[in-house]
Amino acid sequence: MTSNHSSVYPQSNSRFQIPEKILPFWSVIAAFGTYFCMYFYRKPYTAAAFEIQFGGVGFKTILVTSQVFGYMVAKFIGIRVISEMKPSQRPKGILAMIIGAEIALLFLALLPSPLNAICLFLNGLSLGMVFGLVLGYLEGRRQTEALAAGLCASFILADGMTKTVGGYVLKSGVSESSMPAVTGLLFLLPSCFFVWMLSKIPAPNLHDKIARNERGLMTRSDRAAFFRKYAAGLVPLVLCYLFVTIMRSIRADFAPELWKDLIGSTAAPAIFTQSEFFVTLFVMLASGLSIFIKNNRIAFLVSLGVSIAGSLIIVLSVFAWVHEILSGFGLMVALGLGLYLPYVAIHTTVFERFLALTRDKGNVGYLMYLADSFGYLGYVAVMLWKNYFGSAGNMADFYLHLCIYLGLASVVLLLMTIFAFRNIRPVVANVSSA
């Protein structure tokens, strides 16, 4: 059997070979470590308050909006770049992006406010394609869900850890503007080590290709044809992902403000890591177990069902908080669980099993960046609306109302996706033995 797909996977010519028995552990450690370290260039500034205002808008909100706008632009660029990038270019690309992000943080400390907000735009622009480059090493394998779950664990856990480490750096006497750059420097050498580990991961074997389909680089015409063919189900799925991204991003970027509103006092740095630990543990278990579902159609539908359950948890946790059934800590953990169930399911299983099910030419990088680009576009729109047209109430009130509306809308959109794809059946494998 042959295929004219150009493989998206790295073919290692190095004498260094990873024993097959430890390959899954090596892969998940490499992916987890790379993306975990990347977060210390992206999120440490969120640990600071930045309480000054410019034009009636809080400086922290300006910084968040600036970085997310850069991240969004990178996602739209990544639709093409990630789906077409040659494997040999990935390691250098990841390191160049991380170094570029650190340089932007250094200028954040050097330039005056609010001019230095442009530095976080450049920081977001540098980091927006790292996830797709890392994911390229993991997709199309029989263990992909478990490997990708480990990758996703990195950004759930790191989201809390960056605020914890950033908080301790602030307590050591470092200024708010210098803290992000100092935090990033602490993770430069570990970043290089984990990227080296990634570069040694071999291509999927023939059994992987039979089970999950051989993945190929996608041209512009390939991407357009794929989207036209499956638009009826992809559009509501991308909209759902947009809503989840908005809720998840506000919870991550304004965690100190949300905690203060919910518990009535400034949260200790360690609480950010403690809350995300419980979320990470449950979500990774739920996502990773899908590798035991061999039937791609069943796994695809189950992952959409898990996403619906997560969206319902979001809505129910807010009602439980209103009726004083949940504490502030319990609410933040429940919201994290509800948000990350669909968010991680889409990262690890939905797109992966969809490609394995249809056997169409494609790669997860294209689908993820299609969803991510519109997700962050939505987040930018919400931030701009909140800044200039929103009410003057506290962040928690705004966020919890948003969770109810977007959580319910997500359930409807996921049901539309299931209906659109209800007749898709598995296609016989057609891969090369190379």
Secondary structure, DSSP 8 states (H G I E B T S, - for coil): ------B-S----SS----GGGHHHHHHHHHHHHHHHHHHHHSGGGGS----EETTEEHHHHHHHHHHHHHHHHHHHHHHHHHH--GGGHHHHHHHHHHHHHHHHHHHHHS-TTTTHHHHHHHHHHHTTHHHHHHTTTTTSTTHHHHHHHHHHHHHHHHHHHHHHHHHHHHTT--TTTHHHHHHHTTHHHHHHHHHHHHT-----HHHHHHH---B---HHHHHHHHHHHHHHHHHHHHHHHHHHHHHHHHHHTHHHHHHHHHSS---THHHHHHHHHHHHHHHHHHHGGGG---HHHHHHHHHHHHHHHHHHHHHHHHHHHTTSS-HHHHHHHHHHHHHHHHHHIIIIIHHHHHHHH--S--HHHHHHHHHHHHHHHHHHHHHHHHHTS-SS-HHHHHHHHHHHHHHHHHHHHHHHHHHTTT-----------
